[in-house]
Each structure stands twice: as structure tokens, then as C-alpha cells.
Amino acid sequence: MQKHFFAEIIFLSMLKMNLRREFGRTSGSGREVAEERDLVGGEGTPAFALFDSGMGGLSVLRHFLELFPEEDFLYLGDMARFPYGSKSREAICRFAVEDAGLLSRYRPVTLVAACFTVSSQALDILVSRFPEIRVVGMVEAGARAALAMTRTGHVGVLGTEGTIRSGAYPAIFQRLGGQETNVFGISCPLFAPMVEEGWIDGEIPERVAREYLAPIVEGRTPDVDTIILGCTHYPPLLPLLRRILPHITFIDPGRELAQAELLRSKPRTGQGKGHVSFFVTDGRERFMRVGQHLLGRPVEDVREIAVPSVDFSFA
């Protein structure tokens, strides 16, 4: 029964994605290749440029906008290649370098990899490829918060297949001095597509969430008291997750990262006007429609572009 249910959900998600690609995509002539002069919304250097495989990173941008209301921002949602989490590491790294390469043209003070799959598998490559820009990811901020919050030393991580497979969280806990911390990773591959479709509550999201959280709900991991949302798509699911696991402390790394940047305070340029410009590689209308729920405000000034390709390999 469970296998049949999940197969049905996957089929419906793939069908909707394929229909959008066939009938809802802007024609190639309508998709621009972004140029340096094309900074949407004005002049100057943006304080922050964020990118994600889709619209999940808007949940991170939301926290940054709350704490840096006078700064200018760029956001790139690579919706044409969503999701990243199931791709090979080489593909993930190439996508990340291409996304960062486009945003680097606008000389942001700080580049935020607002994608856990990228942060867990490609952050070191971005740091080495773009030494002129400060590059930050999502993993460390959430781990620091969880380390401070857990009382039992047992921390759960909900993430994509790529993030869980990478082993980034056990490694970061070791580096932060949490050698005794036990990390329990749960791969939740359907969460991100559900959020991209706007499915954040109701029977289907709850059944999917209960299936993923079964080890905790059923007491197979009784000592887990803190869970990190290891994907930027997951914060809209927080009300549902808290309803299923009311005794658990949930960590939103996007909030933690924004607060850490505020304490650092150096990224501010003092030249901004509080403007946000958006690039997407596909699905502009859906990005605007669904994205407003993640951002908490209307998503405007959205341009559909093509990300310039780069040569990349580990060889």
C-alpha cells in the first residue's frame, strides 16, 4: 500500500512537471542570457546574491530581507534543472559553478549557496573558484544551532538524497566539537517537489511526512530531540512537521545563517535601496505564484534567463 501510494505521488509530480515543460515554458527566443550590464532593478553592488535549484532558497532570502531591509539582493532559481538532490556530485558541482558564475558578474559582497545539496557537496569548489567573493553555505549555521539546542546529543537531519548521502552533517559536527553528537539522517526526496507545487498541507503532504518521520514517531530513535531542516524547501512544512512531532525542536538554518550574517555585519554596502531582483531559468509564472508563499511577500521583477555553461570536471 505504501509503495503504491508513493508511486502515485511521484507519477503525479512528474506528470505536472512534464506538462509545464511542454506547454508552460517560455520559448528559447524569450530566454535571455544575462549580461553584466543587465543587473535588474538598478545600479551598484548587491550585498547578497543567493541561488538555489528552485524556489526553496526564497525561504532563506525571507530571513535576510527581514534583517537587511536596506540592502539590495539578487536571487537565482535554477528551476529548469530542479531538483539537484538526486543528481551526481559532478553535475551538482557544475550547476553550482555555472549559477555562481552568473551571479558573480554583478560583484556581490557575499554569495549565498541557498541550497543544501550545493552547500554539502560543492561549497569548497565555489570558494576556490570565486576567491574575490565571500561564499557561504547552509550547513554550518544549522549545525551550530542544533549543537547548542540538543539536550540528548541526538540530532535528526531531514534532507535530500544528495545532502544525506554526502555525510556533511556528521563531518561538520565533528569539526564544531560535537564528537559525541549522534546524527540521524532522513532522506525526504518528495518534500521539495511538494513545496514547489504548493502542497504544504492536507492529506497527501501529511501522509508523506508521516512516512518519512516514522522512525521518530514510532520511537525507533527515541533520543532525537532536535531536527535540522536540511533543505531550503522545507520551512513551509514546519507547521505540519510540528503537528506530527510536537516534542521536537526544529532548526531552520536559513534563519540561523541570516542572524549570523547580521552579527558579522560586514556584508552591508550602505549603498542599497532594499531592492530584490530575481532570475529564473524556467517557470517564471509559477515562481511568482508559489514563491510569494515562501518569501512572505509578492515576488516581482522576475526575469527568465539562460545560465551560461562552463567546462567542469573533477579530472
Secondary structure by P-SEA (a helix, b strand, c coil): caaaaaaaaaaaaaaaaaaaaacccccccccccccccccccccccccbbbbcccccaaaaaaaaaaacccccbbbbbcccccccccccaaaaaaaaaaaaaaaacccccbbbccccccccccaaaaaaaccccccccccaaaaaaaaacccccbbbbbbcaaaaaaaaaaaaaaaaccccbbbbbbbbcaaaaaaaacccccaaaaaaaaaaaccccccccccccbbbccccccccaaaaaaaacccbbbbcaaaaaaaaaaaacccccccccbbbbbbbccaaaaaaaaaaaaacccccbbbbbbcbbbbbccc
